[in-house]
Amino acid sequence: MKQLDTSSIRFSKPVNEKLEKLALGFKRSKKELFTQMVDYFYRSKKDPSDFGDEVLKKELSLGISRIISFIKQQEKDFLLPSYTDVGFLKVAMAQSNDKLSNIDTHLARESEVSIALLKYTKSIIGGIRVLVNHQKQKDELKEQFRELLEYYIHSREEMGWTTANAKKEQLIEHVRQSLNNM
């Protein structure tokens, strides 16, 4: 009796030997191995006569193309804005460096001016000290002169009209000598 769901295929002895070796290697029957081979080729749509496997190459090529397009999209979304931001930062840094160099130059000039003003102030303070010393000396001289004048006036009033001329000359000589000693 014949089974209705079976079909037979004829092939050469060398092919049969290869099929037997494969079946033994995979530990399956020849029928089971053949059924699995047919299912595999049916599902993968591979051409068994194509050793280069063009379908696989096309799939790989499509996968690589998808990866490349993904990377390009990532560049557009993330890298290009980052590069643009870096460009803006470079411009901002250049402007900041220019401003900082201007500030540095200005501070150097101001430092020189401050040093000159300090020297000038020290010389003015020295001049003021000299003037103060001269003023003290002047005040001391005035005080000495006032004392001398008071002495002269007091002595002259004591002498009166009857005092001898010699005493008057002696008083005048004493006052002159005191003025010379000042």
Secondary structure by P-SEA (a helix, b strand, c coil): cccccbbbbbbcaaaaaaaaaaaaaacccaaaaaaaaaaaaaaaccccccccaaaaaaaaaaaaaaaaaaaaaaaaacaaaaaaaaaaaaaaaaaaaaaaaaaaaaaaaaaaaaaaaaaaaaaaaaaaaaaaaaaaaaaaaaaaaaaaaaaaaaaaaaacccccaaaaaaaaaaaaaaaaac
